[in-house]
């Protein structure tokens, strides 16, 4: 009976929107009307919002914050890091990401 209901689709961070599109397409294939899908996110990139709103114009996107954009590796900027990795403890920072280029930069 999901086709007769409103669906709250939750994603903590909307970056490119690719994962969200897969979930939305699954709901649509199960008969959920686009206008009955409410996509909720805590932080969104401008690109992600644009991608979802362009592809699904009748769906509502609800967020607490729209950040400036995406990094070269498609992470929301400034964002809060990769939520899934942080939540599940799978993020492994490289030494380059935590070590300044010069030691003097560390103390400035």
Residue pairs with C-beta under 8 A, 6 or more apart in sequence:
2 27
2 30
2 31
2 32
3 30
3 31
3 32
3 33
5 32
5 36
6 36
6 37
6 38
7 27
7 32
7 36
7 37
7 38
8 38
8 40
9 20
9 23
9 24
9 27
9 37
9 38
9 39
9 40
10 40
10 41
11 19
11 20
11 23
11 39
11 40
11 41
12 41
12 42
12 43
12 83
13 41
13 42
13 43
13 44
13 76
13 79
13 80
13 83
14 20
14 39
14 41
14 43
14 44
14 45
14 48
14 49
14 52
14 61
14 63
14 76
15 45
15 47
15 48
15 70
15 74
15 75
15 76
16 45
16 47
16 48
16 51
16 70
16 74
17 47
17 48
17 49
17 51
17 52
17 55
20 39
20 48
20 52
21 51
21 52
21 55
24 34
24 37
24 39
24 52
24 56
24 59
27 37
28 34
28 37
33 58
34 56
34 58
34 59
35 58
35 59
37 56
37 59
37 60
38 59
38 60
38 62
39 52
39 59
39 60
39 61
39 62
40 62
40 63
41 61
41 62
41 63
41 64
42 63
42 64
42 65
43 63
43 64
43 65
43 67
43 76
43 79
43 80
44 61
44 63
44 65
44 66
44 67
44 76
45 66
45 67
45 68
45 69
45 70
45 76
45 77
45 79
46 66
46 67
46 68
46 69
47 69
47 70
48 70
48 76
49 61
49 63
49 66
52 59
52 61
53 59
53 61
67 76
67 77
67 78
67 79
68 77
68 78
69 76
69 77
70 76
70 77
71 77
75 81
75 82
80 86
81 91
82 91
84 90
85 91
100 106
